[in-house]
Amino acid sequence: MKTTLLLTSILALAFLAPARAELTARQVLDHALALQDQVQDYTAHCTLAVTMPDQQIPTRNFTVYYKRPDKLKIDSSQMVFVPREALTLGGLRRHLTADTEVSMAGVGTIGAYPLYCIKLRPRGDGPPVRLLTWIRGDYWLPTRTELWRGDTRVVNIAWAFAWTAGKYWMPTGLTATIPSGVLSASGGATLTLTWRDYLINTGLADDLFK
């Protein structure tokens, strides 16, 4: 029995390894972007909580409207500061310009499936900025995103998604961890954003965003 289980495990690894090697970094990104491209617009209610040292920041509730490629509106009775890319489905496509170098930084596993780490950075002699995103090989969804400037990790984002309206994978939560010295010299900051009550592909009019 143990021999049979060992052979089964070896065969499973033998079939899985070539499948990982076949995919390039750009192909993995294309899978993830194809899911995002199904969503032409969305409306959702959001909650934003920010924790920073020595500051009391009230939790904000607001409604967000998004329409491809880059239209965004926040409806709130209070001032809201939230990273634009968090509300535009991660903004991966915006980073994919002709001057962007895309490479595979590594391949791990998540359960029985590969977990791809994709690196995006601008070509040339500009600032040493790079984006790392970890994409799971079963649902093609990001699990984590990091933005680096030189040797400094500016932000680390953990994503949560849910199957919505029986058609779409949509973000339901993210937690962004920002190290000390980026926003505050007194310590690190944490930003938690959640989405709920989605309306997807309703044909939002351009006039809404004026």
C-alpha positions as CSV (number, residue, x, y, z in Angstrom):
1,M,0.0,0.0,0.0
2,K,2.8,2.4,0.9
3,T,4.6,1.6,-2.4
4,T,1.4,2.3,-4.3
5,L,0.9,5.7,-2.6
6,L,4.5,6.6,-3.2
7,L,4.2,5.8,-6.9
8,T,0.9,7.8,-7.1
9,S,2.6,10.8,-5.5
10,I,5.6,10.6,-7.9
11,L,3.3,10.4,-10.9
12,A,1.2,13.3,-9.7
13,L,4.3,15.4,-9.3
14,A,5.6,14.3,-12.7
15,F,2.4,15.5,-14.4
16,L,2.3,18.8,-12.4
17,A,5.8,19.9,-13.0
18,P,5.6,20.2,-16.8
19,A,2.3,22.0,-16.5
20,R,4.0,24.7,-14.4
21,A,7.0,25.0,-16.8
22,E,4.7,25.4,-19.8
23,L,3.2,28.7,-18.6
24,T,5.2,31.9,-19.0
25,A,4.7,34.9,-16.7
26,R,2.7,36.7,-19.4
27,Q,0.4,33.7,-19.9
28,V,-0.3,33.6,-16.1
29,L,-1.1,37.3,-16.2
30,D,-3.4,36.8,-19.2
31,H,-5.4,34.2,-17.4
32,A,-5.9,36.7,-14.4
33,L,-6.7,39.6,-16.7
34,A,-9.2,37.6,-18.7
35,L,-11.2,37.2,-15.4
36,Q,-11.0,40.9,-14.7
37,D,-12.0,41.8,-18.3
38,Q,-15.4,40.1,-17.8
39,V,-16.3,43.0,-15.5
40,Q,-17.1,46.2,-17.5
41,D,-18.5,48.1,-14.5
42,Y,-19.6,47.5,-10.9
43,T,-21.2,49.3,-8.0
44,A,-20.6,48.2,-4.5
45,H,-20.8,49.3,-0.9
46,C,-17.4,49.5,0.8
47,T,-16.0,49.9,4.3
48,L,-12.6,51.3,5.0
49,A,-10.7,51.0,8.3
50,V,-7.2,52.5,8.8
51,T,-5.0,51.9,11.8
52,M,-2.0,54.3,12.3
53,P,0.1,55.0,15.4
54,D,-0.9,58.0,17.4
55,Q,-4.0,58.7,15.2
56,Q,-7.7,58.0,15.6
57,I,-9.1,57.5,12.1
58,P,-12.9,56.8,11.9
59,T,-14.1,53.9,9.8
60,R,-15.6,55.1,6.5
61,N,-18.5,53.7,4.6
62,F,-19.0,54.7,1.0
63,T,-20.4,53.6,-2.4
64,V,-18.0,53.0,-5.3
65,Y,-18.8,53.1,-9.0
66,Y,-16.2,51.8,-11.5
67,K,-16.3,51.6,-15.2
68,R,-13.6,50.4,-17.6
69,P,-11.0,51.5,-18.4
70,D,-10.4,54.0,-15.7
71,K,-13.6,55.7,-14.6
72,L,-14.1,55.8,-10.8
73,K,-16.5,57.6,-8.5
74,I,-16.7,57.5,-4.7
75,D,-20.0,58.6,-3.1
76,S,-19.5,59.4,0.6
77,S,-20.7,61.9,3.1
78,Q,-17.2,62.0,4.6
79,M,-13.7,62.4,3.1
80,V,-12.3,59.1,2.0
81,F,-8.7,58.4,1.1
82,V,-8.2,55.0,-0.6
83,P,-5.7,53.8,-3.2
84,R,-7.2,54.0,-6.6
85,E,-5.9,50.7,-7.7
86,A,-7.7,49.0,-4.8
87,L,-11.0,49.9,-6.4
88,T,-10.1,49.3,-10.0
89,L,-9.7,45.5,-9.7
90,G,-6.0,45.8,-8.9
91,G,-5.0,47.9,-11.9
92,L,-2.7,45.2,-13.3
93,R,-3.4,46.1,-16.9
94,R,-2.3,49.7,-16.3
95,H,1.1,48.4,-15.4
96,L,1.5,46.4,-18.6
97,T,2.9,49.1,-20.9
98,A,5.4,48.6,-23.7
99,D,8.1,49.5,-21.2
100,T,7.1,46.9,-18.7
101,E,9.3,43.8,-18.2
102,V,7.3,40.8,-17.0
103,S,9.1,37.8,-15.6
104,M,8.4,34.7,-13.4
105,A,10.0,35.3,-10.0
106,G,9.1,31.9,-8.7
107,V,6.6,29.1,-8.5
108,G,5.3,27.5,-5.3
109,T,2.1,25.6,-4.4
110,I,-1.2,26.4,-2.9
111,G,-2.9,23.1,-2.0
112,A,-2.5,20.9,-5.1
113,Y,-2.1,23.8,-7.5
114,P,0.8,26.0,-8.5
115,L,1.2,29.5,-7.0
116,Y,3.0,31.9,-9.5
117,C,4.9,34.9,-8.4
118,I,5.0,37.4,-11.2
119,K,7.3,40.4,-11.3
120,L,6.6,43.6,-13.2
121,R,9.1,46.4,-13.5
122,P,9.9,49.2,-15.9
123,R,12.7,48.8,-18.4
124,G,15.5,51.3,-18.6
125,D,17.3,53.4,-16.1
126,G,14.3,54.8,-14.2
127,P,13.6,54.4,-10.5
128,P,14.0,50.9,-9.2
129,V,10.3,50.2,-8.7
130,R,8.8,46.7,-9.1
131,L,5.5,45.0,-8.5
132,L,5.2,41.4,-7.3
133,T,1.9,39.6,-7.5
134,W,1.2,36.0,-6.4
135,I,-1.5,34.3,-8.7
136,R,-3.0,30.9,-7.9
137,G,-3.1,28.4,-10.7
138,D,-6.6,27.1,-10.0
139,Y,-8.8,30.2,-10.0
140,W,-6.2,32.6,-11.5
141,L,-6.8,35.1,-8.7
142,P,-4.1,37.1,-6.9
143,T,-3.5,36.2,-3.3
144,R,-0.9,38.8,-2.5
145,T,0.6,41.9,-4.1
146,E,3.7,43.8,-3.1
147,L,5.1,47.1,-4.3
148,W,8.9,47.7,-3.9
149,R,11.0,50.8,-4.3
150,G,14.6,49.6,-4.3
151,D,15.1,47.5,-1.2
152,T,12.1,48.9,0.5
153,R,8.7,47.1,0.5
154,V,6.3,50.0,0.3
155,V,3.1,48.0,0.7
156,N,2.0,44.4,1.1
157,I,-1.6,43.6,0.1
158,A,-3.5,40.4,1.0
159,W,-6.6,39.8,-1.2
160,A,-9.9,37.9,-0.6
161,F,-12.3,37.0,-3.4
162,A,-15.8,35.4,-3.7
163,W,-17.9,34.0,-6.5
164,T,-20.5,36.7,-7.1
165,A,-23.8,36.7,-9.0
166,G,-23.0,33.2,-10.2
167,K,-20.6,34.6,-12.9
168,Y,-17.7,36.6,-11.5
169,W,-14.9,36.4,-9.1
170,M,-14.9,39.7,-7.2
171,P,-12.8,41.1,-4.4
172,T,-14.5,41.1,-1.0
173,G,-11.6,42.2,1.1
174,L,-8.0,43.4,1.1
175,T,-5.6,44.1,3.9
176,A,-2.7,46.5,3.1
177,T,0.2,46.5,5.5
178,I,2.5,49.6,5.2
179,P,5.8,49.5,7.0
180,S,7.0,52.2,9.4
181,G,8.5,55.2,7.7
182,V,6.3,55.2,4.6
183,L,3.2,57.0,6.1
184,S,4.4,57.5,9.6
185,A,7.7,57.6,11.4
186,S,6.1,56.3,14.5
187,G,5.2,52.8,13.1
188,G,3.5,50.9,10.5
189,A,-0.1,51.3,9.2
190,T,-2.8,48.9,8.2
191,L,-5.6,49.6,5.7
192,T,-8.6,47.1,5.6
193,L,-11.1,47.5,2.7
194,T,-14.2,45.4,2.2
195,W,-16.8,45.2,-0.6
196,R,-20.4,44.0,-0.4
197,D,-23.7,44.3,-2.3
198,Y,-22.2,44.1,-5.7
199,L,-24.1,45.2,-8.9
200,I,-22.1,44.1,-11.9
201,N,-22.2,45.0,-15.6
202,T,-25.3,47.2,-15.3
203,G,-24.2,49.6,-18.0
204,L,-23.2,52.6,-15.9
205,A,-23.5,55.8,-17.9
206,D,-20.4,58.0,-18.5
207,D,-22.3,61.0,-17.1
208,L,-22.2,59.4,-13.7
209,F,-18.5,60.0,-13.5
210,K,-18.5,63.7,-14.5
